[in-house]
Amino acid sequence: MTVPGRRSSTFTRLLRHGFTDPSASERLLETPELAPVRSDPVLLDALGATADPDLALLGLVRIVEAQDTDERRALLDTLVTAKPLRDRLLGVLGASEALGDHLARHPRDWHALVTYEAADLHPGVAEFERGLAEATDPVTLRVAYRRCLLAIAARDVCGTTDMAETAAELADLATATLRAALAIARTAAPEDAAQCRLAVIAMGKCGGHELNYVSDVDVIFVAEPADGGDEGKAMRAASRLAAHLMRICSETTVEGVIWPVDANLRPEGRNGPLVRTLSSHLAYYQRWAKTWEFQALLKARPVAGDPELGQDYVEAVSPLVWQAAERDNFVADVQKMRRRVVDNIPAAQVERELKLGPGGLRDVEFAVQLLQLVHGRSDATLHSGTTLDALAALAAGGYVGRADAAQLDEAYRFLRAMEHRIQLYRLRRTHLVPEDEADLRRLGRSLGLRTEPVVSLNKEWKRHASVVRRLHEKLFYRPLLDAVAQLAPGETRLSARAAAHRLEALGYADPAAALRHLEALSSGVSRKAAIQRTLLPVLLGWFADSADPDAGLLGFRKVSDALGKTPWYLRLLRDEGAAAENLARVLSAGRLAPDLLLRAPEAVAILGDPDGLVPRGRDHLEQEVLAAVGRAETAEGAVAAARGVRRRELFRTTAGDLIGSYGTEDSPAEEDPGALVDRVGNAVTDLNAATIAGALRAAVRAEWGDTLPTRFAVIGMGRFGGHELSYGSDADVLFVHEPREGIDEQEAAKAANRVVAEMRRLLQLPTADPPLLIDADLRPEGKSGPMVRTLKSYEAYYRRWSLVWESQALLRAEVMAGDADLGARFIEIVDPLRYPVEGLGDDAVREIRRLKARMESERMPRGADPTLHTKLGRGGLSDVEWTVQLLQMQHGWDEPGLRTTRTRQALAAAHAAGLIDTEDASILDEAWVLATRVRNGVMLVRGRAGDTFPSDGRELAAVGRYLGYEPGHVGDMLEDYRRLTRRARAVVEELFYGAHL
């Protein structure tokens, strides 16, 4: 008798055996039907050994209650006397609520767990076919299927079979089920069966002999007419049989479903015919198939129907699978496939995804399959559809490091075991790790984690996922290093040919050169070589993600040769994760940024600074430049220092632009292209202005000391004044001076001209740093006029002689260097010209339109495609800028927001003032930003300026990557550009050439 207020001994024993609700379980034990075994200690011990003792006890009570008297006695006697049955039955009940439900509905099916013979331990397709033999309709097939599944689950949870064996048994049961379903379909339609030979080809995990408990069973159907019959009739008959087979397995009945049969891997997917002839399959694969379809065919295996036809199908498609790596678009397809598709996973579920999440099962499977495609064309030992068998073959052949393969094997087995046990609980198709504490506890215990199962499960799961994440990329690249390095005894080296195949598949155009670079970087026993061997597998993956992996690897070798002896360089790349990835992105994205870096490799330190990619402001830059000029002993040395600062800051800007455009693993790409354009325009303008200020100080100091005989200012014009410089732009300027008190005008003019000449000379001296070209052609009278004028001369000229195009050009005038007061007075003089009171007259508007039309017809380069020319082409920079500038000159006198040198700001002000509607303003802004980005991209990729898309395929692809287009989508980029600029031109036609001003 239990004393009130005290726990019974049974309650305590239940707690000790792992029950989480001992009160409810104690009541279940008191069920009369359990009386014969209630006190037997082996029962409680066996329940405590299950994944969920409470669930196992509840399931047992339901089964016992469902038996008649004789059957109940037999079950309970066997339960306490036969350990194999006890472990199997209770193990299943503690792991699977769904199978407990099945046993409650079909109480005699417990007998399926009694047999413990050798054949029962490792059944194959034949044994499962016998288990399904009595099924004659979808309902009885489901019951028989669950009965077979009971035995598989029992062997699994008891540890009789490991994960791989369980997955193979599930695939064999699926094979037997497909055969049984086809037999039912044939019996229902004997005339259809007589007209055709139909074969069922398993794909995916079923084809690979590695099925889950609950998974779509992927199939392809192939058929031929029977005995030379009519092909059309045979295909219709075969399609009816195939569709009936799918319904038999997939439709919901009183006994639920077996699993969905999915035929969407067939040619043309769900848009294609359900059944094709063998010749039709081959015609599709030879002409239309994509790389992923050949990847899917790796696992093709005939499982049901006509065995001869099924074998013919596999033998016919197999050569095509192993030739896929030689296809023209293979590299682009691989680059596309290598980017994991997690966009469709809800953000809240990404970290719980066993299959598609980072470090998930898909990572392992994809990596193995890709390596099979690359190397299987010359090594038949890799022709396996089973992931772990293929991984072992890759390791044996030296295509994957043995240690990496062993770690990946262990991680894959653990993750698949997790997936199995999650699905087994309710027999539902899911790849999400549960969140509920009780579910996690059951899952952990089912995997043998009995001490703190939830904590241990999370720890093991994260550890294995981390291994997969780390090895996923390294799996491709580490053997490439082994191919050129000294290996330990017994290790198998990747052959030079195999290494070249892999590099080709990853996008390297010159595999031989790439291998030489790897050898130079990683050979030897020095600490430097050891760190390089750690870094290179990851760097090679980042290079392969770019449009020019060869350039990335070559650039890395050059930087490493220059900095390899400095103690901080490799330490920075090894310890600062962002630095290595940033460097890889910069080196492989084009020529400009690497050229800037290689002129002073120590600038690589910028890439490891969290704020290193943020452009410096003009005040900061000017302060640094003027300080450097002040320390120099000669004008040449002073400007060399200033240009060195400019080169470093250009590298900072290009690196920030590239990384902002590409994004990194930890930082997504910038979503607003306008922000990238503004950042580059402001940064290049500021550093050019600071450099010109430094050159001015150096030129003055060399001849006159601290004070020039005349006040002097540099006015920025064009894109310079508009803060819209691209990387390859000249600096358009005007020079203005004003003699100091007591200084003769001629003497002042000579001094001003000498300063200008000296500035231009110093800024163009041949050095390792990029020159800064100054263009003063927008001055009054153009090239025929004086290079520098006094403020009074400018005022007189503009008052008497100024043409409308000069007023338009002055819209961009902004003080950039020199005497700020003199510059401000110059701006006061030109304001009435660029923002005339009451706007422009009709004659002036007509003249601007005439000039624009003339420029379009005369200045377009011969042979250039006007739909792709970013500056002068349809809807390009010139179209947008002239339209905005006309609005500024018409309305700037009355709208203060229009009084800006910047195109986008003026466009936004025109929209705010109601001068242009929202849609038109958006179209013009988007077209202007895109054209500017194309120009920036061309300069970054080619290392020289250009106003149209490159003709070289690799360079064009690199510009596409910069603009955010995935590999293989260059055509989309060009089409998008043409579409957007065509719309922009339509707006220009209305606003600029129309009458709505």
PyMOL commands that set and color helices and strands:
alter all, ss='L'
color gray80, all
select helices_A, chain A and resi 9-16+22-29+32-34+41-48+53-66+69-81+83-95+97-105+107-113+118-121+125-132+138-157+163-188+190-195+204-207+226-228+231-250+269-271+278-287+291-297+307-322+324-326+330-338+347-352+361-375+380-382+387-396+402-426+437-446+453-482+496-505+511-522+527-544+549-563+569-575+577-587+592-599+601-608+618-631+635-662+673-704+718-721+745-763+782-784+791-800+804-812+820-834+842-858+877-891+896-898+903-912+918-942+953-962+970-991
alter helices_A, ss='H'
color red, helices_A
select strands_A, chain A and resi 196-202+217-225+261-262+275-276+301-305+710-716+731-739+774-775+788-790+814-818
alter strands_A, ss='S'
color yellow, strands_A
deselect
rebuild
show_as cartoon
